[in-house]
Amino acid sequence: MRRRVLWIAGAVILGIALFASTTLNDSGIAIAQEPTCLPVEHTSTPAPDESVAATTPSSGGISVCQTHRETYTDRWGIQRIGAPASWEGTHFHPVLVAVLDTGITSDSLFADRVVAGIDLTGSGTTADEHGHGTHMADTIAAIAPNARFLNVKVADRRGRCDTTTVAQGIRWATDRGALIINISLEVSPSPELASAVNYAWEHGAVIVAAAGNGGTSEPAYPAAYPQTIAVAGIDESDELAVLSNYGDWVDIAAPGFKILAKIPGGELGYETGTSPAAAHVSGVAALLLGVATDDTGHGVLNDDVRSTLESTANTLPIIGSGKGMVDAHAAVLSLTA
């Protein structure tokens, strides 16, 4: 507890909102600054919609091939949530996932699954100039081979972003059919942001967001909005990951300590925090949307997916970790039994 108090004090002194992650190479050496989202004024002009080839994935079931298993199964977070078991004998339909982050590199293993993108930062490129966005997308791609991606660049090369741009990115992704919106970042709350989150939910999207890395129970946004699934980070001992936020506003937990994934340049890097935790949940949500059917006839599945994620989670002995650890295998079984 004393160590946590010291960490919290440090976070208060910094006075900034964190993406909640640290990137390291295979030797454990830091290779990138921790990205931050500062509440700065948005001044860039986004590319017009007609300049973006917003295609949709083709239909048809996807089974998980042996190459995919060999590439990703040994990652501890993927093992911990039971993703490999969820792949057994199951065919998943393609699902469009929007990653609101620092961009996605074109040399990723899943580059052929990125169907559209937009730069909302004014940098002139949707490429990942930081590394954080590619890492998040790689984790989602690893868990959900049926995921197809919208690359929504809302943070610049230093990881900075603002509330207005994030809200704009949510609406852009929703209008292009995203069924899952992964937001591994934290910005200041605003009516504009709340409205965008509600807009996405009402259009059938599952919104997943990092709970933040302040080591506090204070709500972080957009995670704390009621339509959003707020995700806390857990380590390999099933304890809160370093500096993970917690509280009664958190909905679920997922692996968030030394999470291995690809970064730009084809290297492997580690991320610690609620950012990769959110990516794990988005990956499982993509699996669920790949098998779910609209049994209620109300035209959307996001409420069913959210309910399944939470009802099948494994309870943790941690106050403020929501329903517990996300369980991909149990969740998929609940929809395919």
C-alpha positions as CSV (number, residue, x, y, z in Angstrom):
1,M,0.0,0.0,0.0
2,R,2.8,2.4,0.8
3,R,4.4,1.9,-2.6
4,R,1.0,2.6,-4.2
5,V,0.6,5.8,-2.3
6,L,4.0,6.9,-3.6
7,W,3.1,6.1,-7.1
8,I,-0.2,8.0,-6.8
9,A,1.6,11.0,-5.4
10,G,3.9,11.0,-8.4
11,A,0.9,10.8,-10.8
12,V,-0.7,13.8,-9.1
13,I,2.5,15.8,-9.4
14,L,2.7,15.1,-13.2
15,G,-0.9,16.4,-13.5
16,I,-1.5,14.7,-16.9
17,A,-3.8,11.9,-18.2
18,L,-1.8,8.8,-19.1
19,F,-2.3,6.2,-21.8
20,A,-1.3,3.8,-19.1
21,S,1.6,1.9,-20.6
22,T,5.3,1.4,-20.9
23,T,7.0,0.0,-24.1
24,L,10.1,-2.1,-23.8
25,N,12.0,-4.3,-26.2
26,D,12.7,-8.0,-25.7
27,S,15.5,-7.2,-23.3
28,G,13.3,-5.1,-21.2
29,I,14.8,-1.8,-22.3
30,A,12.5,1.2,-22.7
31,I,12.2,2.2,-26.3
32,A,9.4,4.8,-26.2
33,Q,8.1,7.5,-24.0
34,E,4.9,6.7,-22.2
35,P,2.2,8.3,-24.3
36,T,0.0,10.9,-22.8
37,C,-3.3,12.5,-23.7
38,L,-3.2,16.2,-22.9
39,P,-6.4,18.3,-23.0
40,V,-5.0,20.6,-25.7
41,E,-7.0,22.5,-28.2
42,H,-7.7,20.7,-31.4
43,T,-6.6,22.7,-34.4
44,S,-5.9,20.2,-37.2
45,T,-8.2,19.7,-40.1
46,P,-9.3,16.1,-40.7
47,A,-9.2,14.5,-44.0
48,P,-12.5,14.5,-45.9
49,D,-14.5,11.3,-45.6
50,E,-14.5,10.8,-49.4
51,S,-10.7,10.4,-49.2
52,V,-11.0,7.3,-47.0
53,A,-11.8,3.9,-48.5
54,A,-14.2,2.7,-45.8
55,T,-14.9,-0.8,-47.0
56,T,-16.6,-3.5,-44.9
57,P,-15.3,-7.0,-44.3
58,S,-16.7,-9.8,-46.4
59,S,-19.0,-12.4,-44.9
60,G,-18.2,-16.0,-44.1
61,G,-17.0,-17.9,-41.1
62,I,-13.3,-17.9,-40.1
63,S,-11.6,-20.8,-38.4
64,V,-8.3,-20.3,-36.5
65,C,-5.4,-21.7,-38.4
66,Q,-2.4,-23.4,-36.9
67,T,-0.1,-20.6,-37.9
68,H,-2.2,-18.2,-35.8
69,R,-2.1,-20.5,-32.9
70,E,1.7,-20.9,-33.1
71,T,2.3,-17.2,-33.4
72,Y,0.1,-16.0,-30.5
73,T,-0.7,-18.8,-28.0
74,D,2.3,-18.4,-25.9
75,R,1.5,-14.8,-24.8
76,W,0.5,-15.0,-21.1
77,G,-2.4,-12.7,-21.3
78,I,-4.0,-14.6,-24.2
79,Q,-3.5,-17.8,-22.2
80,R,-4.9,-16.3,-19.1
81,I,-8.2,-15.3,-20.6
82,G,-8.7,-18.7,-22.3
83,A,-8.5,-17.4,-25.9
84,P,-6.9,-20.5,-27.4
85,A,-9.6,-22.7,-26.0
86,S,-12.3,-20.4,-27.4
87,W,-10.9,-20.9,-30.9
88,E,-11.4,-24.7,-30.8
89,G,-14.0,-25.9,-33.3
90,T,-15.5,-22.4,-33.7
91,H,-16.1,-20.4,-36.8
92,F,-16.2,-16.6,-36.4
93,H,-17.8,-14.1,-38.8
94,P,-15.7,-11.0,-39.5
95,V,-16.2,-8.0,-37.2
96,L,-15.1,-4.4,-37.7
97,V,-13.1,-3.0,-34.8
98,A,-12.1,0.6,-34.6
99,V,-8.8,1.4,-32.8
100,L,-8.7,5.0,-31.6
101,D,-5.0,5.5,-30.9
102,T,-1.7,6.7,-32.4
103,G,-2.3,4.9,-35.7
104,I,-1.3,1.4,-37.0
105,T,1.9,0.6,-38.8
106,S,1.7,-0.8,-42.3
107,D,4.2,-3.5,-41.6
108,S,2.1,-5.3,-39.0
109,L,1.3,-9.0,-39.3
110,F,-2.4,-8.0,-39.7
111,A,-1.9,-5.1,-42.1
112,D,-4.2,-6.8,-44.7
113,R,-7.0,-6.7,-42.1
114,V,-6.9,-2.9,-41.9
115,V,-9.8,-1.9,-44.2
116,A,-9.9,1.9,-43.7
117,G,-8.2,4.7,-41.8
118,I,-8.2,8.4,-41.1
119,D,-5.8,10.9,-39.5
120,L,-7.5,13.3,-37.1
121,T,-4.2,14.7,-35.7
122,G,-3.1,16.8,-38.6
123,S,0.1,14.7,-38.9
124,G,-0.6,13.9,-42.5
125,T,-0.4,10.1,-42.1
126,T,-2.4,7.3,-40.5
127,A,0.9,5.5,-39.8
128,D,1.8,4.8,-36.1
129,E,4.7,7.2,-35.3
130,H,4.6,6.3,-31.6
131,G,4.0,2.6,-31.3
132,H,1.1,2.4,-28.8
133,G,-1.7,2.0,-31.4
134,T,0.0,-0.9,-33.2
135,H,0.6,-2.7,-30.0
136,M,-3.1,-2.4,-29.0
137,A,-4.3,-3.5,-32.4
138,D,-1.8,-6.5,-32.5
139,T,-3.3,-7.7,-29.2
140,I,-6.8,-7.5,-30.5
141,A,-5.7,-9.2,-33.8
142,A,-4.0,-12.0,-31.8
143,I,-7.2,-12.8,-29.8
144,A,-9.7,-12.3,-32.6
145,P,-8.5,-13.5,-36.0
146,N,-11.9,-12.5,-37.3
147,A,-11.2,-8.8,-36.4
148,R,-11.0,-6.3,-39.3
149,F,-9.7,-2.8,-38.4
150,L,-10.5,0.8,-38.8
151,N,-7.3,2.8,-38.0
152,V,-8.5,6.0,-36.3
153,K,-5.5,8.1,-35.5
154,V,-6.5,10.5,-32.7
155,A,-3.1,10.8,-30.9
156,D,0.1,12.2,-32.4
157,R,3.7,11.0,-32.4
158,R,4.1,11.9,-28.7
159,G,0.8,10.3,-27.7
160,R,-1.0,13.6,-27.2
161,C,-4.7,13.8,-28.0
162,D,-7.7,15.8,-26.9
163,T,-11.3,15.3,-26.0
164,T,-12.7,16.9,-29.2
165,T,-10.6,14.6,-31.5
166,V,-11.6,11.5,-29.6
167,A,-15.3,12.4,-29.8
168,Q,-14.8,13.0,-33.5
169,G,-13.1,9.6,-33.9
170,I,-15.9,7.8,-32.1
171,R,-18.5,9.2,-34.5
172,W,-16.3,8.6,-37.6
173,A,-15.9,4.9,-36.6
174,T,-19.6,4.5,-35.8
175,D,-20.7,6.0,-39.1
176,R,-18.5,3.4,-40.9
177,G,-19.9,0.4,-39.2
178,A,-17.5,-0.3,-36.3
179,L,-19.1,-2.8,-34.0
180,I,-16.3,-2.4,-31.4
181,I,-14.4,0.8,-30.5
182,N,-11.2,0.3,-28.5
183,I,-10.1,3.4,-26.7
184,S,-6.9,2.8,-24.8
185,L,-6.5,6.3,-23.6
186,E,-7.9,8.9,-21.2
187,V,-9.1,12.5,-21.8
188,S,-11.1,15.0,-20.0
189,P,-14.9,14.4,-19.9
190,S,-17.1,16.7,-21.8
191,P,-20.7,16.8,-23.1
192,E,-19.3,16.3,-26.6
193,L,-17.5,13.2,-25.6
194,A,-20.5,11.8,-23.7
195,S,-22.7,12.4,-26.7
196,A,-20.3,10.6,-29.0
197,V,-20.2,7.6,-26.7
198,N,-23.9,7.5,-26.5
199,Y,-24.2,7.8,-30.3
200,A,-21.9,4.8,-30.8
201,W,-23.9,2.7,-28.2
202,E,-27.2,3.6,-29.8
203,H,-25.9,2.5,-33.2
204,G,-24.9,-0.9,-31.8
205,A,-21.2,-0.5,-31.0
206,V,-19.4,-2.0,-28.0
207,I,-17.2,0.7,-26.6
208,V,-14.2,-0.6,-24.6
209,A,-11.9,1.9,-22.7
210,A,-8.9,1.7,-20.4
211,A,-9.7,2.6,-16.8
212,G,-6.5,4.7,-16.6
213,N,-3.3,4.5,-14.7
214,G,-3.6,6.9,-11.8
215,G,-3.6,4.2,-9.2
216,T,-6.8,5.8,-7.9
217,S,-10.5,5.1,-7.6
218,E,-11.3,8.5,-9.3
219,P,-13.3,7.9,-12.5
220,A,-11.4,8.2,-15.9
221,Y,-13.1,9.1,-19.2
222,P,-14.4,7.9,-21.5
223,A,-14.1,4.7,-19.5
224,A,-16.5,5.9,-16.8
225,Y,-19.4,6.7,-19.0
226,P,-22.2,4.1,-18.4
227,Q,-22.3,3.0,-22.0
228,T,-18.6,2.2,-21.9
229,I,-16.9,-1.0,-20.7
230,A,-14.2,0.2,-18.3
231,V,-11.3,-2.1,-18.0
232,A,-8.8,-2.5,-15.1
233,G,-5.4,-4.1,-15.6
234,I,-4.3,-7.3,-13.8
235,D,-0.9,-8.9,-13.4
236,E,0.1,-12.5,-13.6
237,S,-0.7,-13.0,-9.8
238,D,-4.2,-11.7,-10.4
239,E,-3.5,-8.5,-8.6
240,L,-4.0,-5.0,-9.9
241,A,-1.3,-4.1,-12.4
242,V,1.0,-1.2,-11.5
243,L,-1.0,2.0,-11.2
244,S,-4.2,0.5,-12.6
245,N,-7.3,2.5,-11.6
246,Y,-10.1,0.7,-9.8
247,G,-13.5,1.4,-8.3
248,D,-17.2,0.7,-8.5
249,W,-17.3,2.4,-12.0
250,V,-15.0,-0.3,-13.4
251,D,-16.8,-3.1,-15.3
252,I,-14.3,-5.8,-15.9
253,A,-10.5,-6.7,-15.7
254,A,-8.0,-8.1,-18.1
255,P,-4.3,-8.8,-18.4
256,G,-2.3,-5.5,-18.2
257,F,1.2,-6.4,-17.1
258,K,4.1,-6.9,-19.5
259,I,1.9,-7.6,-22.4
260,L,3.8,-8.7,-25.4
261,A,2.8,-7.5,-28.9
262,K,4.2,-6.2,-32.1
263,I,5.2,-2.5,-32.5
264,P,6.4,-0.6,-35.6
265,G,9.4,-2.0,-37.3
266,G,8.2,-5.6,-36.6
267,E,9.8,-5.7,-33.2
268,L,8.1,-7.1,-30.1
269,G,7.5,-4.8,-27.2
270,Y,5.9,-4.9,-23.7
271,E,3.1,-2.7,-22.5
272,T,2.0,-2.5,-18.9
273,G,-1.2,-0.8,-17.9
274,T,-4.9,-0.6,-18.6
275,S,-4.3,0.1,-22.3
276,P,-3.5,-3.5,-23.2
277,A,-6.1,-4.7,-20.7
278,A,-8.8,-2.9,-22.8
279,A,-7.3,-4.4,-25.9
280,H,-7.8,-7.9,-24.5
281,V,-11.5,-7.2,-23.8
282,S,-12.0,-5.7,-27.3
283,G,-10.5,-8.9,-28.7
284,V,-12.9,-11.1,-26.8
285,A,-15.8,-8.8,-27.8
286,A,-14.8,-9.3,-31.4
287,L,-15.0,-13.1,-30.9
288,L,-18.4,-12.8,-29.3
289,L,-19.8,-10.6,-32.1
290,G,-18.4,-13.2,-34.5
291,V,-20.7,-15.9,-33.2
292,A,-23.6,-13.9,-31.6
293,T,-27.1,-13.9,-33.2
294,D,-29.9,-11.4,-32.6
295,D,-32.3,-13.7,-30.8
296,T,-34.2,-10.8,-29.3
297,G,-34.9,-9.2,-32.7
298,H,-34.0,-5.7,-31.6
299,G,-31.4,-5.2,-34.3
300,V,-28.3,-4.8,-32.1
301,L,-26.0,-7.1,-30.2
302,N,-23.9,-4.8,-28.1
303,D,-26.0,-5.2,-25.0
304,D,-25.9,-9.0,-25.4
305,V,-22.1,-9.0,-25.8
306,R,-21.6,-6.7,-22.8
307,S,-23.9,-8.9,-20.7
308,T,-22.0,-12.0,-21.8
309,L,-18.6,-10.5,-21.1
310,E,-19.6,-9.5,-17.5
311,S,-21.7,-12.6,-16.6
312,T,-18.9,-15.1,-17.6
313,A,-16.0,-13.2,-16.0
314,N,-14.1,-14.8,-13.2
315,T,-14.5,-13.1,-9.9
316,L,-11.3,-11.6,-8.5
317,P,-10.5,-10.9,-4.8
318,I,-9.8,-7.3,-5.7
319,I,-12.1,-4.5,-4.7
320,G,-12.9,-2.3,-7.7
321,S,-12.1,-4.8,-10.4
322,G,-15.7,-5.0,-11.7
323,K,-17.1,-8.4,-12.5
324,G,-13.6,-9.9,-12.6
325,M,-11.2,-11.3,-15.2
326,V,-12.6,-11.6,-18.7
327,D,-12.9,-15.2,-19.8
328,A,-12.9,-15.7,-23.6
329,H,-13.6,-19.4,-23.5
330,A,-16.6,-19.2,-21.1
331,A,-18.0,-16.2,-23.0
332,V,-17.8,-17.9,-26.4
333,L,-19.3,-21.1,-25.0
334,S,-22.2,-19.2,-23.5
335,L,-23.2,-18.1,-27.0
336,T,-22.4,-21.3,-28.9
337,A,-23.6,-24.0,-26.5
